[in-house]
Amino acid sequence: MSHLSGRHFLQIPGPTNVPDRILRAMAQPTIDHRGPKFAKLTHEIMDGMKKIFKTSGTVVIYPSSGTGAWEAALVNTLSPGDKVLMFETGHFATLWRNMAVKLGLEIDFVPGDWRRGVDPSVVEEKLSEDQKHLIKAVAIVHNETSTGVTSRVCEVRQLIDRVRHPALLIVDTISSLASIDYRHDEWGVDVTVSCSQKGLMLPPGLGFNAISDKALKIKKTAHFPGSYWDWEGMINDNKLGFFPYTPATNLLYGLRESLYMLFEEGLERVFARHYRFGEATRRAVMAWGLELLCANPKEYSHSLTAVLMPEGYNADELRELILKRFNMSLGTGLGKLKGKIFRIGHLGDFNELMLAGTLSGIEMGLALARVPFSKGGVTEALDYLSNQ
Ligand SMILES: *Cc1c(COP(=O)(O)O)cnc(C)c1O
């Protein structure tokens, strides 16, 4: 491959662009993870992550991908054979379901068309039918990264409460945490799952669980065999600032810097910035005459946008052309959406001019690929952004 000059545009919805400040923060000598300096780092990070999750409860951090944090949430709160309600909102929800099945859980997987979020009324219906309380947890994806659809977690909780069902609420916030408003305590979530490489602007390698007191209590009666994911050892050692096994020290330096950056900007402003980029992107897509995959405007994702290709045109050919010509990576269609959609990541360390560049690359790419579309999407987005 020949050299492509200029900066690469990494516009996939994770891993996201890692800011220089974070890269520099990680480029430090690795210290003794059983020493006093490290304990201070742990306490600082734990306090910061509680503010990110909006919880006064417990947070644990694994050296893992998001998939590891998914597994941790399930094996600490459930037992083999337990029934769990899950929703087919897209590729990630399906992968999580597959994991749960492999673990020996019994999954009621509510089918979906990959264009909509969790239907809260179905949660209500399923739980009110479950008089014997056999359903032990409802596990949902907040922001479905494969489709650009955000589910209404708060409404799901309200309906669980309305039917007075004791099921735990477990939520994947991997591509929404620190980009889209999320409130672990206020929304009554029992376990929130997340990881480092999306809204937190870090490289991959850290997985998180935020845990309610109810989930901690239930853990005492859950009996999955296992050890690496066990919350107990983590929580006990974390109290003193340490970990039961070697943590990802340099990623934690990066996380501390990420937290500084997010709090300097202010979380509410971070959310507003993502909203603006989501809205500008959607206006561009509509002006191009292309269709958004997300079918419900109440569920538009502000961290990424999935765009349907016109019939007969392959999204991956367009992505390949844009990569070669403009040095920009866009997200591919996952699972059954392969070739049918492309995804624009607009989360993390990102600003107006990066969005303008991203949308310009797409508009030029559509023309070069001879995809039928109307020009003017970029102008539409810029008009919107310059009026905010
Ligand atoms: C990226 C992502 C995952 C998977 O995370 P890994 O770090 O690849 O294991 C799971 N769920 C959602 C919603 C994601 O966006």
The ligand as a Tripos MOL2 file, in Angstrom:
@<TRIPOS>MOLECULE
LIG
   15    15     1     0     0
SMALL
NO_CHARGES

@<TRIPOS>ATOM
      1 C1        -17.7610   -2.3220   21.0130 C.3       1 LIG1
      2 C2        -18.9440   -2.8960   21.6730 C.ar      1 LIG1
      3 C3        -18.9080   -4.1210   22.3430 C.ar      1 LIG1
      4 C4        -17.7220   -5.0260   22.3280 C.3       1 LIG1
      5 O1        -16.6310   -4.5270   23.0100 O.3       1 LIG1
      6 P1        -15.2290   -5.2500   22.8430 P.3       1 LIG1
      7 O2        -14.2800   -4.3330   23.5440 O.co2     1 LIG1
      8 O3        -14.9720   -5.4060   21.3840 O.co2     1 LIG1
      9 O4        -15.3100   -6.5700   23.5240 O.co2     1 LIG1
     10 C5        -20.0550   -4.5570   23.0020 C.ar      1 LIG1
     11 N1        -21.1700   -3.8130   23.0100 N.ar      1 LIG1
     12 C6        -21.2490   -2.6370   22.3660 C.ar      1 LIG1
     13 C7        -22.5240   -1.8610   22.3990 C.3       1 LIG1
     14 C8        -20.1410   -2.1430   21.6790 C.ar      1 LIG1
     15 O5        -20.2240   -0.9670   21.0350 O.3       1 LIG1
@<TRIPOS>BOND
     1     1     2 1
     2     2     3 ar
     3     2    14 ar
     4     3     4 1
     5     3    10 ar
     6     4     5 1
     7     5     6 1
     8     6     7 2
     9     6     8 1
    10     6     9 1
    11    10    11 ar
    12    11    12 ar
    13    12    13 1
    14    12    14 ar
    15    14    15 1
@<TRIPOS>SUBSTRUCTURE
     1 LIG1         1 GROUP 0 **** ****
